[in-house]
Amino acid sequence: MEIREMQMSDIEARLSQIDEELNIPDANIDALKEEISALEERKNTLKAEIEERKAQMDAITVGEEPTEVIKTFEEERKTMDLKEIRSSEEYGRAFLNVLKSGDDTECRALLTENVSGSVPVPTFLENEIKNAWEDCKIMSLVKQTTYKGNVKIGFEVSATGAEVHVEGTNAPNEETLVWGSVELKAENIKKFITVSDEALEGTTIDTLGELYKEIAQRIVEKAEEIAIGKIVASPSTTSATAVGVPVLTENSIVADTIVKAEALLSGKAKNLNIAMNRQTYAAFIAVAMASNYAVDVFDGLKDKIVFTDALKPFSTASVGDTYVIVGDFGYGFQANKPNGDDIKITVDNLSLAEKDLVKIVGRQYVGMGVVAPKAFVKIEK
């Protein structure tokens, strides 16, 4: 590729190669220095063009006439909102350069509004993140919110019921209400992968989607593990600072195990699911087969079973281990993502530079917790 056709990512890649070539004993130092000078000149030209375009765009906002350099782009952008810009191939290429070079100037120049912090991902990457959350059966069931910061969720610990008041009679007794709250503290769920310098340089818009998909799936899998862990760790009784999850202790799987668990749920838990390991499912089916399927061991919830490896199989569970959770995930559990579905990606090309590897770190902040009493029942061994 000729230097006059190079973009920022191409220039940075070539400069990195030259650094290595300068250490070769018989390297043509003069020729390499001349090439470095030409590359730096091209780099400065690109920066000047970007700054000029930004200045011209700023001028447009105060009513000045756009120059020919950006008039065509501005004509196209007049009918584009932020989402359409983020969906464009031009923005996708600019975002790819952010990962390769760390320079987000081109992305910011394309956006129609000022963006503080990191630039938003292209919409196709945002869709990969959303798909990862939707494809995870358990996390797709829980209530998801995007409130900023840590969130306190109130819940009723106990209260007296309503009364019928006959007109003219004494006022009804004042309600006795004990109110509690649980705080959803955002946790930093992180996943990093390493790729070679050559692999990163060869990354295209298509392969960028696969990269995000891998990171998003791993983050959501960890979120599911945390969610199950929080349900399992909940106390059996409700207090002002903790939501109670009743416990059913079963030392063997029998035909009415699920029915007995349902009996411990609140009447407000209506859309029930059963979470278990696939091996536990097989143990329930064995019980059904032994009775010639005379009894529905899942009490009509067979289509509502969600499998997770975050719960131990019944066969390997120890005393006190939870091997099944029955409950309403949409009513009883909440996942709050302060930054929405955005996964922040950081590219570290220094830590593993001696191995010619680049570390790509993805992180998403999620606060999770049980938010309704008796929304779940843990079946323990």
C-alpha positions in Angstrom: 0.0 0.0 0.0 1.3 3.5 -0.9 1.8 5.9 1.9 -0.6 8.4 0.4 -3.4 5.8 0.6 -2.7 4.8 4.3 -5.1 5.5 7.1 -4.2 5.9 10.8 -4.3 2.2 11.6 -2.1 1.4 8.5 0.4 4.0 9.6 0.6 2.8 13.2 1.1 -0.8 12.0 3.9 0.2 9.7 5.7 2.3 12.3 5.5 -0.7 14.7 7.1 -2.9 12.0 9.9 -0.3 11.4 10.7 -0.3 15.1 11.5 -4.0 14.8 13.4 -3.6 11.5 15.7 -1.0 13.0 17.1 -3.6 15.3 18.2 -5.9 12.4 22.0 -5.7 12.0 22.0 -5.1 8.2 19.0 -2.8 8.2 19.0 0.2 5.8 18.8 2.8 8.5 18.7 5.8 6.1 15.8 4.3 4.1 13.8 3.5 7.2 14.3 6.9 8.6 13.1 8.4 5.3 10.0 6.2 5.4 9.3 7.2 9.0 9.4 10.8 8.0 7.0 10.2 5.1 4.6 8.3 7.4 4.7 11.0 10.0 3.9 13.5 7.3 0.9 11.5 6.2 -0.2 11.1 9.8 -0.1 14.8 10.3 -2.1 15.3 7.1 -4.8 13.0 8.2 -5.0 14.7 11.6 -5.2 18.1 9.9 -8.0 16.9 7.7 -10.0 15.5 10.7 -9.5 18.8 12.6 -10.5 20.8 9.6 -13.7 18.8 9.2 -14.5 19.1 12.9 -13.9 22.9 12.8 -16.1 23.2 9.7 -18.8 21.1 11.4 -18.6 23.4 14.5 -19.0 26.4 12.2 -22.1 24.9 10.7 -23.8 24.8 14.1 -23.5 28.7 14.3 -24.9 29.2 10.9 -21.8 29.4 8.6 -21.9 27.9 5.1 -20.2 24.5 4.9 -17.2 24.2 2.6 -17.1 21.7 -0.3 -14.9 19.4 1.8 -17.8 18.3 3.9 -20.9 19.6 2.0 -21.6 16.2 0.5 -21.3 14.5 3.9 -23.5 17.1 5.5 -26.2 16.7 2.8 -26.4 13.0 3.6 -26.3 13.5 7.3 -29.2 16.0 7.4 -31.7 13.1 7.3 -29.7 10.8 9.6 -30.3 10.6 13.3 -27.7 9.3 15.8 -28.8 5.7 15.4 -28.6 5.8 11.6 -25.1 7.2 11.8 -24.1 4.4 14.2 -25.6 2.0 11.8 -23.5 3.3 8.8 -20.5 1.4 7.4 -18.5 4.6 7.7 -19.0 4.7 11.4 -18.3 1.0 11.7 -14.9 1.5 10.0 -14.1 4.5 12.2 -14.9 2.5 15.3 -12.7 -0.3 14.1 -9.8 2.2 14.0 -10.5 3.1 17.6 -9.7 -0.5 18.6 -6.6 -0.6 16.3 -5.1 2.8 17.1 -6.9 4.0 20.2 -7.8 7.2 18.3 -11.5 8.0 18.4 -11.3 11.3 16.5 -12.9 10.0 13.4 -15.8 8.6 15.4 -16.4 11.8 17.2 -16.3 13.8 13.9 -19.1 11.6 12.4 -21.5 12.0 15.4 -24.2 14.6 15.3 -23.9 15.4 19.0 -21.2 15.8 21.5 -20.4 12.6 23.4 -18.7 12.6 26.8 -16.6 9.6 27.8 -16.1 6.8 25.3 -17.8 6.9 21.9 -20.9 4.6 21.4 -20.4 1.3 19.7 -22.0 0.8 16.2 -25.5 -0.6 16.3 -24.5 -4.0 15.0 -22.2 -4.5 18.0 -24.9 -3.3 20.4 -27.2 -5.9 18.8 -24.6 -8.6 19.5 -24.6 -7.6 23.2 -28.4 -7.6 23.4 -28.6 -11.0 21.7 -26.2 -12.4 24.3 -28.5 -11.3 27.1 -31.6 -12.6 25.2 -30.0 -16.0 24.4 -29.2 -16.6 28.0 -32.4 -18.2 29.2 -32.2 -17.2 32.9 -30.9 -13.6 32.3 -33.6 -13.1 29.6 -36.2 -13.8 32.3 -35.1 -11.4 34.9 -36.2 -7.8 35.1 -33.6 -5.5 33.5 -33.2 -1.8 34.2 -30.7 0.9 33.3 -30.8 3.2 36.3 -27.6 5.2 36.9 -25.4 4.2 39.9 -26.4 1.8 42.7 -30.2 1.3 43.1 -32.2 0.7 46.3 -35.3 -1.5 45.7 -38.0 -1.3 48.3 -40.1 -4.4 49.4 -42.8 -5.2 51.9 -41.5 -7.2 54.9 -45.0 -7.4 56.5 -48.2 -5.4 56.6 -51.8 -5.6 57.8 -54.5 -6.0 55.1 -57.1 -3.6 53.9 -60.4 -3.3 55.8 -64.0 -2.5 54.8 -65.1 0.8 56.1 -68.8 1.4 56.6 -69.8 5.1 56.2 -70.4 6.8 59.5 -68.5 4.3 61.6 -65.2 4.7 63.3 -62.1 5.0 61.1 -60.5 1.6 60.3 -57.3 0.7 62.1 -54.2 2.3 60.8 -52.2 -0.1 58.6 -49.1 -1.6 60.2 -46.4 -1.7 57.5 -42.8 -2.8 57.8 -40.8 -1.7 54.7 -37.4 -3.0 53.7 -35.0 -2.2 50.9 -32.2 -4.0 49.1 -29.3 -2.3 47.3 -28.3 -3.4 43.8 -24.6 -2.5 43.7 -23.1 -2.5 40.2 -20.3 -5.0 39.8 -17.6 -4.9 37.1 -17.9 -8.1 35.1 -14.8 -8.4 33.0 -13.6 -10.7 30.2 -10.3 -10.4 28.4 -8.9 -12.2 25.4 -5.6 -12.0 23.7 -5.0 -11.9 19.9 -1.8 -11.5 17.9 -0.8 -8.2 16.4 -1.4 -9.6 13.0 -4.8 -10.9 13.9 -5.9 -7.5 15.3 -4.5 -5.6 12.2 -6.4 -8.0 10.0 -9.7 -7.5 11.9 -12.6 -6.4 9.7 -16.0 -5.1 10.5 -17.4 -8.6 10.2 -14.8 -10.2 12.5 -15.2 -7.4 14.9 -18.8 -8.6 15.4 -17.5 -12.1 16.3 -15.1 -10.6 18.8 -17.8 -8.7 20.6 -20.1 -11.7 20.5 -17.5 -13.8 22.3 -16.8 -11.2 25.0 -20.6 -10.5 25.4 -21.5 -14.2 25.8 -18.8 -14.7 28.4 -19.9 -11.7 30.4 -23.5 -12.8 30.4 -22.6 -16.4 31.4 -20.8 -14.9 34.4 -23.9 -12.7 35.1 -26.0 -15.8 35.2 -23.6 -17.5 37.6 -23.7 -14.4 39.9 -27.5 -14.3 39.7 -27.9 -18.0 40.7 -25.4 -17.4 43.5 -27.3 -14.5 44.9 -30.5 -16.5 45.0 -28.7 -19.4 46.7 -27.0 -17.1 49.2 -30.3 -15.4 50.2 -31.5 -16.1 53.8 -34.6 -18.2 54.3 -36.5 -15.5 56.1 -37.1 -11.8 55.1 -35.7 -8.9 57.1 -35.5 -5.2 56.5 -32.3 -5.5 54.6 -32.6 -8.9 53.0 -35.2 -10.7 50.9 -36.1 -14.2 52.0 -35.9 -17.3 49.8 -37.6 -20.2 51.5 -35.9 -23.6 51.6 -37.2 -27.1 50.9 -34.9 -29.9 52.0 -35.2 -33.0 50.0 -32.7 -35.9 50.4 -34.1 -37.7 47.3 -36.0 -36.7 44.2 -39.6 -37.8 44.5 -42.8 -37.3 42.5 -44.0 -34.3 44.5 -40.7 -32.4 45.0 -41.7 -29.5 42.7 -45.2 -29.3 44.1 -43.9 -29.0 47.6 -41.6 -26.2 46.5 -44.4 -24.3 44.8 -46.4 -24.5 48.1 -43.8 -22.3 49.7 -44.0 -19.5 47.1 -45.9 -16.2 47.5 -49.1 -15.9 45.5 -47.5 -12.9 43.7 -45.0 -15.3 42.1 -47.1 -16.2 39.0 -44.8 -16.8 36.0 -42.9 -19.8 37.3 -39.7 -21.4 36.0 -37.6 -24.2 37.2 -33.8 -23.8 37.1 -31.6 -27.0 37.3 -28.7 -28.8 35.9 -29.4 -31.2 33.0 -28.3 -34.1 35.1 -30.8 -33.2 37.8 -33.5 -33.1 35.0 -32.5 -36.7 34.1 -33.0 -37.8 37.7 -36.5 -36.3 37.7 -37.3 -38.1 34.4 -36.1 -41.3 35.9 -38.7 -40.9 38.7 -41.4 -40.2 36.1 -40.4 -43.3 34.1 -40.5 -45.4 37.3 -44.2 -44.5 37.7 -45.0 -45.0 34.0 -45.5 -41.3 33.8 -48.6 -41.5 36.1 -47.4 -38.4 37.8 -46.2 -35.1 36.3 -43.0 -34.5 38.3 -42.8 -31.0 37.0 -46.4 -30.0 37.7 -47.0 -28.7 34.3 -43.8 -26.7 34.2 -41.7 -28.9 31.9 -41.7 -26.2 29.2 -40.6 -23.7 31.8 -37.4 -25.5 32.8 -34.2 -23.5 32.3 -30.9 -25.3 32.4 -27.8 -23.9 34.1 -24.4 -25.3 35.1 -24.4 -22.8 38.0 -26.4 -25.4 40.0 -24.8 -28.7 41.0 -26.4 -31.9 39.8 -28.4 -33.7 42.5 -26.0 -36.7 42.2 -22.9 -34.7 43.2 -24.5 -32.1 45.5 -23.5 -32.2 49.1 -25.6 -31.6 52.2 -26.9 -28.1 52.1 -26.3 -27.6 48.4 -29.1 -26.1 46.3 -29.8 -28.2 43.2 -33.1 -26.8 42.0 -34.6 -23.2 42.1 -38.3 -22.7 41.5 -39.7 -19.2 41.2 -40.7 -16.1 39.2 -37.5 -14.6 37.8 -39.3 -11.6 36.3 -41.0 -10.7 39.6 -38.3 -11.7 42.1 -35.0 -10.8 40.5 -33.6 -7.6 39.0 -30.5 -6.8 37.0 -29.6 -3.1 36.7 -27.1 -2.0 34.0 -26.1 1.6 34.8 -24.4 2.0 31.3 -27.1 0.1 29.5 -26.1 -2.7 27.1 -22.8 -1.0 26.3 -19.7 -3.1 26.9 -16.6 -1.0 27.3 -13.7 -2.4 25.2 -10.1 -1.5 26.0 -7.2 -2.5 23.9 -3.9 -3.1 25.7 -1.0 -3.5 23.2 1.8 -3.0 25.8 1.4 -5.6 28.6 2.1 -8.5 26.2 4.1 -6.7 23.6 7.2 -8.9 24.0 5.0 -11.8 22.8 3.5 -9.8 19.9 0.1 -10.2 21.6 -2.6 -7.6 22.2 -5.0 -7.9 25.2 -8.6 -6.9 24.5 -10.6 -6.3 27.7 -14.4 -6.1 27.8 -16.3 -4.9 30.9 -19.9 -4.3 31.8 -21.3 -3.0 35.0 -24.3 -4.9 36.4 -26.0 -4.7 39.8 -28.2 -7.7 40.7 -30.2 -9.0 43.5 -33.4 -10.8 44.8 -36.0 -8.0 45.1 -39.3 -9.8 46.2 -39.9 -12.1 49.2 -40.9 -15.7 48.5 -40.5 -15.2 44.8 -38.1 -18.2 44.8 -37.7 -21.5 46.7 -34.4 -23.3 47.0 -34.5 -27.1 47.0 -31.5 -28.2 49.0 -30.1 -31.6 49.6 
